[in-house]
């Protein structure tokens, strides 16, 4: 390879932007669902704070052993949080709980 080969600009292909399909859901119904999910999302923060404090106290009391039920609930709420965020940002039309099982 010579020095002249390095001096030429290289044409790179444009990255493909994934095509987003329009939302099929009625926008007013989506707005209502979005407001409801946003309220639940806010409540989730309070619930997670309380669960965190309870779990911390239990870990102190149980010789550093976390409560399995609280840990499982935290995992389920984390999954719900991700699904809710995807719906709220219109990444998906799949609604989280209460429209589908919590897991």
N, C-alpha and C positions, 0 to 999 in steps of 0.2 A: 504494500500500500504506500503510495507516495504522498508527499505533503499537499499536493493539489487535490487529492481525494478528500482530505480532511477539511479543506477550505470551502467545499461546495455545500450549500444548505441541503438538508435532507427533508423531503416532503413526507410528513407523517400523516397517516389517515386521521380524519376527525373521529373522535370517540362517538360511539353510538349512544344516543340518549334514549332510554326506554320510553316507549310510547305509553302514555297514561290514557286509560279509557275514561270517558265521562262517567260521572256518578249516575247510577241507574235509579237510586232512591229519590223519592220526592224530597226536594230541598227543605221544605217547611217541616216535614217529619224528621229529616236529618237534624235540623236545628233543634227541635224539641229533644231528640235523643242526645245530641251533643251537650245541651244544657244539663240534662239529667246525669249524664256520665261525668261531666265536669264537677257537679255537686258531689257525686259519689267519690270522685278522685280526691276532692278536698277532705271529705270525711275519712278517706283511707289514710291520709297523712296523720290525722289524730289517732286513729286506731293503731297505726304502726308505731307511733311514739309511745302509746300506752303499753303495747306488747313488748317493745324494746325495754322499757323500764321494768316490767314484770319479769321478763326473761333474765335481765341482769340481776335482779334480786334473787331469783331462783338459782342462778348459777352460783352466786355467793353462798347461798344456803345449802346447796346440794353438792358441795365440793367440786365445783367447776363442771358439773354435768348439766348441759342445757336440757330444757323440757322439750321432748320430741314433738308433742302436740303443738306447742307454740312455734317451733321451727317449721313444721309442716304447714301451719296456717300462714306463716311468713312467706313460704315458697308459693303457696296458692295465691296470696295477695300480690306477690311480685309478678306472677304470670298475668293476673288480671290487669295490673298496672300497665304492663307492656301492651296487652291487647287494647286497653282503653286508649293509650297514647296513639296507637296505630289508627284507631277509628277516629279519634279527635283530629288528627292531622290528615285525614282522608287518604291514608296509605292503604286502607282496606275498607270494604263495606261490611266485614264480619263484626257484628256487635259483640261486646263482652257480656258477662253476666249482668243483668238478669235475663238476657235473651238466649243464653246458652249456659251449659253447666259450668260451675266454677273450677272444676278439676281438682 
